[in-house]
């Protein structure tokens, strides 16, 4: 920021106000000196007072984005939707604008997180970018994104999109990570995402377990008409494997027939650790006798593109859309989701009296507290004594 160089108080020398601004092309800070009319004054106090006015004026201009590099630079736009950059993602933007920094940040995240997490970063930062465009801040330096601006953005999300507290919190965390990235690169001095208001609607967005009669109704229809989808559901129910990455991209060689386990490699696992899950007897029997998965090329995806194991996997939303069609056809509520089968399996384990510790290991939660909260939310407090041995009135 602008500051005075008074040559150690020597009024015989040329005083000046200086500040530094980063040149996005070189990545280096470039110094700017402002002499203006400072040296026309003959006394220390006069020079000092005039310099204070210059410092105040230039500081305001820098914060408002009036002063910045106005050159255009080329960058790879990671905010484009699939198809928009089919030929090239190369775009031009004003140097120092937020679009380039958002894209640089996304390129870094693409290497660090699983695809689902990356898409979450990308979609939320697209909306933040649209907000910046609507406020005519898109070409201004990132220093204009103050604490107040971030709070306004989150407030608009609640007002215009009716988002939940949980979703607003996710936006806040992603923005905090982005601005922290800029701070570490010394592009900004302070992270503006702090002390955000606790806003958002109170919603329970977690998919609930499916009642047994609905599960039976779905099984009768899906198992007959879409055997691959039913196999997908069985793996989710019995193994608690997450559908997006872990299950969709699972290959046959991850099934260990000797130890009756499935190995989830770290590059797919949510916890980023290679994990193994015990296969229940019911599922193992279907793997061997019903689906005969051992007879296929073990390098194939379990859920191939053409409704059997193959060298091409299903698209990311294929199974969900197929399941939703069955659900809607059977007039079941929208709250019944494909992911609900994972919660249904956990609920049945808890109902059978399986210990929280065993359920924690099966669900691959990091700690037992997470599992206790999970069961409390989806299963609730249950007691066979209260149900069946309550004293009569």
C-alpha positions as CSV (number, residue, x, y, z in Angstrom):
1,X,0.0,0.0,0.0
2,X,1.1,3.6,-0.5
3,X,3.6,5.0,2.1
4,X,6.0,8.0,2.3
5,X,9.7,7.9,1.7
6,X,10.9,11.1,3.5
7,X,14.6,10.4,3.0
8,X,14.9,10.2,6.8
9,X,13.4,13.7,7.2
10,X,16.0,15.4,4.9
11,X,14.0,18.2,3.0
12,X,16.9,18.8,0.7
13,X,16.2,15.5,-1.0
14,X,13.3,14.5,-3.2
15,X,10.5,12.9,-1.2
16,X,8.0,10.6,-2.7
17,X,5.0,8.3,-2.0
18,X,5.5,4.8,-3.3
19,X,3.4,1.6,-3.6
20,X,3.9,-1.7,-5.3
21,X,1.5,-3.5,-7.6
22,X,1.8,-7.1,-8.9
23,X,2.2,-7.5,-12.7
24,X,0.2,-10.7,-13.4
25,X,2.3,-11.4,-16.5
26,X,5.6,-11.6,-14.6
27,X,4.2,-12.4,-11.2
28,X,6.5,-9.8,-9.8
29,X,5.7,-6.7,-7.7
30,X,6.5,-3.4,-9.6
31,X,7.2,-0.2,-7.6
32,X,5.5,3.0,-8.5
33,X,6.9,6.4,-7.2
34,X,4.7,9.5,-6.9
35,X,6.5,12.8,-6.5
36,X,3.6,15.0,-7.5
37,X,3.9,18.4,-5.7
38,X,5.4,17.1,-2.4
39,X,8.8,18.8,-3.0
40,X,7.4,22.2,-3.6
41,X,6.8,22.6,0.1
42,X,9.8,23.9,2.1
43,X,9.0,22.6,5.6
44,X,8.8,19.1,6.9
45,X,5.3,19.5,8.3
46,X,3.9,20.9,5.0
47,X,5.5,18.0,3.0
48,X,4.3,15.4,5.5
49,X,0.6,16.8,5.5
50,X,0.5,16.8,1.7
51,X,2.0,13.3,1.4
52,X,-0.8,12.1,3.8
53,X,-3.4,13.3,1.3
54,X,-1.7,11.5,-1.6
55,X,-1.5,8.3,0.5
56,X,-5.2,8.5,1.4
57,X,-6.2,9.2,-2.2
58,X,-4.1,6.4,-3.8
59,X,-5.0,3.9,-1.1
60,X,-8.7,4.5,-1.8
61,X,-8.1,4.0,-5.6
62,X,-6.2,0.7,-5.0
63,X,-9.0,-0.6,-2.8
64,X,-11.7,0.4,-5.3
65,X,-9.8,-1.2,-8.2
66,X,-9.3,2.1,-10.0
67,X,-5.5,1.5,-10.1
68,X,-4.5,-1.8,-11.6
69,X,-2.7,-3.2,-14.6
70,X,-5.1,-2.7,-17.6
71,X,-3.3,-5.0,-20.0
72,X,-5.1,-8.1,-21.2
73,X,-3.5,-11.5,-20.6
74,X,-4.3,-15.0,-21.8
75,X,-5.4,-17.7,-19.4
76,X,-7.1,-21.1,-19.3
77,X,-10.7,-20.6,-18.2
78,X,-11.5,-23.5,-15.8
79,X,-15.0,-22.0,-15.1
80,X,-16.3,-22.9,-18.6
81,X,-19.0,-25.6,-18.7
82,X,-18.2,-28.9,-20.6
83,X,-18.6,-28.1,-24.3
84,X,-18.0,-24.4,-24.0
85,X,-14.3,-25.0,-24.3
86,X,-14.4,-28.0,-26.6
87,X,-11.8,-26.4,-29.0
88,X,-9.9,-24.3,-26.5
89,X,-10.3,-22.9,-23.0
90,X,-7.9,-20.1,-23.7
91,X,-9.5,-16.7,-23.0
92,X,-8.4,-13.1,-22.5
93,X,-9.0,-11.1,-19.3
94,X,-7.7,-7.9,-17.7
95,X,-4.6,-8.5,-15.8
96,X,-5.3,-8.8,-12.0
97,X,-8.9,-9.7,-12.5
98,X,-10.4,-12.5,-10.4
99,X,-11.3,-14.8,-13.3
100,X,-7.7,-15.8,-13.9
101,X,-7.1,-16.4,-10.2
102,X,-10.2,-18.5,-9.9
103,X,-9.0,-20.6,-12.9
104,X,-5.5,-21.0,-11.5
105,X,-7.0,-22.1,-8.2
106,X,-9.2,-24.6,-9.9
107,X,-6.3,-26.1,-11.8
108,X,-4.5,-26.7,-8.6
109,X,-7.6,-28.2,-6.9
110,X,-8.2,-30.5,-9.9
111,X,-4.9,-32.3,-8.9
112,X,-5.7,-32.4,-5.2
113,X,-9.3,-33.6,-4.8
114,X,-11.6,-36.3,-6.1
115,X,-13.7,-35.4,-9.1
116,X,-16.9,-34.9,-7.1
117,X,-15.2,-32.4,-4.8
118,X,-13.6,-30.6,-7.8
119,X,-17.0,-30.2,-9.4
120,X,-18.4,-28.7,-6.2
121,X,-15.5,-26.2,-6.1
122,X,-16.1,-25.4,-9.8
123,X,-19.9,-24.9,-9.6
124,X,-19.8,-22.7,-6.5
125,X,-17.0,-20.5,-7.8
126,X,-18.9,-20.1,-11.1
127,X,-21.8,-18.6,-9.1
128,X,-19.3,-16.4,-7.2
129,X,-17.9,-15.3,-10.5
130,X,-21.4,-14.5,-11.8
131,X,-22.0,-12.4,-8.7
132,X,-18.7,-10.5,-9.4
133,X,-19.9,-9.8,-13.0
134,X,-23.3,-8.6,-11.8
135,X,-21.5,-6.1,-9.4
136,X,-19.1,-5.0,-12.2
137,X,-16.1,-6.2,-10.1
138,X,-14.9,-8.9,-12.5
139,X,-12.1,-6.9,-14.0
140,X,-11.1,-5.1,-10.8
141,X,-8.2,-6.3,-8.6
142,X,-9.0,-9.0,-6.0
143,X,-8.4,-6.5,-3.2
144,X,-11.9,-5.1,-3.9
145,X,-13.4,-8.4,-2.5
146,X,-13.7,-7.3,1.1
147,X,-15.4,-8.9,4.1
148,X,-18.5,-6.9,3.3
149,X,-18.6,-8.0,-0.3
150,X,-18.3,-11.7,0.7
151,X,-21.1,-11.3,3.3
152,X,-23.3,-9.6,0.6
153,X,-22.7,-12.6,-1.7
154,X,-23.7,-15.1,0.9
155,X,-26.8,-13.1,1.8
156,X,-27.9,-12.9,-1.9
157,X,-27.6,-16.7,-2.1
158,X,-30.0,-17.1,0.8
159,X,-32.5,-14.5,-0.6
160,X,-32.4,-15.6,-4.2
161,X,-31.8,-19.3,-4.0
162,X,-33.2,-20.2,-0.5
163,X,-30.1,-22.2,0.3
164,X,-29.7,-24.0,3.6
165,X,-27.2,-23.2,6.4
166,X,-25.2,-26.3,5.4
167,X,-24.9,-25.1,1.8
168,X,-24.0,-21.6,2.7
169,X,-21.3,-23.0,5.0
170,X,-19.9,-24.9,2.0
171,X,-19.7,-21.7,0.0
172,X,-18.0,-20.0,2.8
173,X,-15.4,-22.8,3.2
174,X,-14.6,-22.9,-0.5
175,X,-14.2,-19.1,-0.7
176,X,-12.0,-19.1,2.4
177,X,-9.8,-21.7,0.8
178,X,-9.6,-19.7,-2.4
179,X,-8.7,-16.4,-0.7
180,X,-6.2,-18.3,1.5
181,X,-4.6,-19.5,-1.7
182,X,-4.3,-15.8,-2.9
183,X,-2.8,-14.8,0.5
184,X,-0.2,-17.5,0.4
185,X,0.8,-16.3,-3.1
186,X,1.0,-12.8,-1.6
187,X,-1.6,-11.4,-4.0
188,X,-3.7,-10.2,-1.0
189,X,-2.6,-9.3,2.5
190,X,-5.6,-10.6,4.4
191,X,-8.2,-13.3,3.8
192,X,-11.6,-11.4,3.6
193,X,-13.7,-14.5,4.6
194,X,-14.0,-14.3,8.4
195,X,-16.8,-13.6,10.9
196,X,-19.5,-14.4,8.3
197,X,-23.1,-14.1,9.5
198,X,-24.8,-17.4,10.4
199,X,-27.4,-17.4,7.7
200,X,-29.4,-19.9,5.6
201,X,-32.5,-21.9,5.9
202,X,-32.7,-24.8,8.3
203,X,-33.2,-27.9,6.1
204,X,-32.5,-31.6,6.6
205,X,-31.0,-32.4,3.2
206,X,-29.7,-35.9,4.1
207,X,-31.3,-38.8,2.2
208,X,-33.4,-40.8,4.6
209,X,-33.4,-44.6,4.8
210,X,-36.1,-46.3,2.7
211,X,-38.8,-48.2,4.5
212,X,-38.8,-51.9,4.0
213,X,-42.1,-52.1,2.1
214,X,-40.8,-49.5,-0.4
215,X,-37.5,-51.4,-0.7
216,X,-39.4,-54.6,-1.5
217,X,-41.6,-52.7,-4.1
218,X,-38.5,-51.3,-5.8
219,X,-36.7,-54.6,-5.8
220,X,-39.6,-56.4,-7.5
221,X,-39.5,-53.9,-10.4
222,X,-35.9,-53.0,-10.7
223,X,-34.4,-56.5,-10.4
224,X,-36.6,-57.7,-13.2
225,X,-36.3,-54.7,-15.6
226,X,-32.8,-53.4,-14.9
227,X,-30.6,-56.1,-13.3
228,X,-27.4,-54.0,-13.5
229,X,-29.1,-51.2,-11.5
230,X,-30.2,-53.7,-8.9
231,X,-26.7,-55.1,-8.6
232,X,-25.5,-51.5,-8.1
233,X,-28.1,-51.0,-5.3
234,X,-27.0,-54.3,-3.6
235,X,-23.4,-53.2,-3.5
236,X,-24.4,-49.9,-2.0
237,X,-26.8,-51.5,0.6
238,X,-24.5,-54.3,1.8
239,X,-21.1,-52.5,1.4
240,X,-21.9,-48.8,2.1
241,X,-19.8,-47.9,-0.9
242,X,-20.3,-44.4,-2.1
243,X,-21.9,-44.4,-5.6
244,X,-20.3,-41.4,-7.3
245,X,-16.6,-42.4,-7.5
246,X,-16.0,-45.5,-5.4
247,X,-18.8,-47.7,-6.9
248,X,-19.1,-46.3,-10.4
249,X,-15.4,-46.7,-11.1
250,X,-14.9,-50.0,-9.2
251,X,-13.1,-52.7,-11.2
252,X,-13.5,-56.4,-10.8
253,X,-10.0,-56.9,-9.5
254,X,-10.9,-54.9,-6.4
255,X,-12.9,-57.9,-5.3
256,X,-10.8,-60.2,-3.2
257,X,-12.5,-63.6,-3.4
258,X,-10.2,-65.3,-0.8
259,X,-10.6,-62.8,2.0
260,X,-14.2,-61.9,0.9
261,X,-13.4,-58.2,0.9
262,X,-13.5,-55.3,-1.6
263,X,-10.6,-52.9,-1.7
264,X,-11.3,-49.2,-2.2
265,X,-8.1,-47.5,-3.4
266,X,-7.0,-44.2,-2.0
267,X,-7.5,-42.3,-5.2
268,X,-11.2,-43.0,-5.1
269,X,-11.9,-43.1,-1.4
270,X,-13.4,-40.0,0.2
271,X,-10.8,-40.3,3.1
272,X,-7.9,-40.5,0.6
273,X,-6.8,-43.8,2.2
274,X,-6.9,-47.3,0.8
275,X,-9.6,-49.2,2.6
276,X,-11.0,-52.7,2.6
277,X,-14.7,-53.7,3.4
278,X,-16.0,-57.1,4.4
279,X,-18.5,-58.6,1.9
280,X,-21.6,-60.0,3.7
281,X,-22.6,-63.6,2.9
282,X,-25.7,-62.6,1.0
283,X,-23.8,-60.3,-1.4
284,X,-20.9,-62.7,-1.8
285,X,-23.3,-65.5,-2.9
286,X,-24.9,-63.2,-5.5
287,X,-21.4,-62.2,-6.8
288,X,-20.5,-65.9,-7.3
289,X,-23.7,-67.6,-8.2
290,X,-26.0,-65.0,-9.6
291,X,-23.8,-62.5,-11.4
292,X,-20.7,-64.8,-11.9
293,X,-18.4,-61.8,-11.8
294,X,-15.3,-64.0,-11.6
295,X,-15.9,-65.1,-15.3
296,X,-15.3,-61.6,-16.7
297,X,-12.0,-59.9,-17.5
298,X,-10.9,-58.8,-14.0
299,X,-9.6,-55.5,-15.4
300,X,-13.1,-54.5,-16.4
301,X,-15.3,-52.0,-14.6
302,X,-18.0,-53.8,-12.5
303,X,-20.7,-51.5,-13.9
304,X,-19.8,-51.3,-17.5
305,X,-21.4,-48.9,-20.0
306,X,-23.4,-51.6,-21.7
307,X,-25.2,-53.1,-18.7
308,X,-22.5,-55.6,-17.9
309,X,-18.8,-55.5,-16.8
310,X,-16.8,-53.8,-19.5
311,X,-13.9,-51.5,-20.3
312,X,-16.0,-48.3,-20.3
313,X,-17.8,-47.2,-17.1
314,X,-21.2,-45.6,-16.6
315,X,-21.6,-41.8,-16.7
316,X,-21.6,-40.0,-13.4
317,X,-25.4,-39.5,-13.3
318,X,-26.6,-42.6,-15.2
319,X,-27.5,-44.8,-12.2
320,X,-29.2,-42.0,-10.4
321,X,-31.4,-41.0,-13.3
322,X,-32.3,-44.7,-14.0
323,X,-33.3,-45.1,-10.3
324,X,-35.3,-41.9,-10.3
325,X,-37.4,-43.2,-13.2
326,X,-38.4,-46.3,-11.3
327,X,-39.1,-44.3,-8.1
328,X,-41.4,-41.8,-10.0
329,X,-43.1,-44.6,-11.9
330,X,-44.0,-46.3,-8.6
331,X,-45.3,-42.9,-7.2
332,X,-42.7,-43.0,-4.3
333,X,-41.7,-39.7,-2.6
334,X,-38.8,-37.6,-4.0
335,X,-37.1,-38.1,-0.6
336,X,-36.3,-41.7,-1.7
337,X,-33.0,-41.3,-3.4
338,X,-30.4,-43.8,-4.8
339,X,-28.0,-42.8,-2.0
340,X,-30.8,-43.8,0.5
341,X,-29.8,-47.5,0.0
342,X,-26.5,-46.9,1.8
343,X,-28.4,-45.4,4.8
344,X,-31.0,-48.2,4.7
345,X,-28.2,-50.8,5.1
346,X,-26.7,-48.8,8.1
347,X,-30.2,-48.6,9.7
348,X,-30.8,-52.3,9.4
349,X,-27.4,-53.0,11.0
350,X,-28.3,-50.7,13.9
351,X,-31.7,-52.4,14.3
352,X,-30.1,-55.8,14.5
353,X,-28.0,-54.6,17.5
354,X,-24.6,-54.3,15.7
355,X,-22.2,-52.3,17.8
356,X,-21.5,-48.7,16.9
357,X,-17.8,-49.6,16.6
358,X,-18.5,-52.2,13.9
359,X,-20.8,-49.9,12.1
360,X,-18.1,-47.2,12.2
361,X,-15.7,-49.6,10.5
362,X,-18.2,-50.6,7.9
363,X,-19.1,-47.0,7.0
364,X,-15.4,-46.1,7.1
365,X,-16.0,-43.1,9.4
366,X,-12.9,-41.5,10.8
367,X,-14.0,-41.5,14.4
368,X,-16.8,-43.0,16.5
369,X,-18.4,-39.6,17.2
370,X,-19.2,-39.2,13.5
371,X,-20.9,-42.6,13.5
372,X,-22.9,-41.8,16.6
373,X,-24.1,-38.5,15.1
374,X,-24.9,-40.4,11.8
375,X,-27.0,-43.0,13.6
376,X,-28.8,-40.5,15.8
377,X,-29.8,-38.5,12.8
378,X,-30.9,-41.4,10.6
379,X,-31.9,-44.1,13.0
380,X,-32.7,-42.3,16.2
381,X,-32.6,-43.7,19.8
382,X,-34.1,-47.2,19.8
383,X,-34.8,-49.6,22.6
384,X,-36.4,-53.1,22.3
385,X,-37.1,-53.0,26.0
386,X,-39.3,-49.9,25.6
387,X,-40.9,-51.3,22.5
388,X,-41.8,-54.8,23.9
389,X,-41.5,-54.7,27.7
390,X,-43.1,-51.4,28.6
391,X,-45.2,-51.9,31.8
392,X,-48.9,-51.7,31.3
393,X,-50.9,-48.8,32.5
